[in-house]
Amino acid sequence: MIDNIFNELPLLKDFKDLKERNHVYSRQYGVGIICSLYNDEIVVQFSGLRKRVAVHDEISRVPAKYLQKQTTKIEVSHDGNAMSFKEFKKRNRLEQKRAEIRQALLKIK
């Protein structure tokens, strides 16, 4: 699915706007990171392969939004309050500790 999105990216006609460490997409090799820039060629590190690529090799620049880690935030409604699942678990742990401490204090008395 992501390959279909990358295949629709516009092809680069020149490498003037690129910098080292930019991500590019090649239909033949996939996503890679630019290692070196030359006048009309670039050296790209694909997974396990370092390749010198020219403009006619159909290279596209990958937008930053495709490189960001996708996160999902789960929200829980507790006592009428909306909170994240992480916060919900933290509150439950604290409540359990309080209950254990109360039980221990009652046993001492």
Secondary structure, DSSP 4 states (H G I P E B T S, - for coil): -HHHHHHTSPBPS-STT--TT-EEEETTTEEEEEEEE-SSEEEEEETTEEEEEEGGGTEEEPPGGGTSPP----EEEETTEEEEHHHHHHHHHHHHHHHHHHHHHHHH-
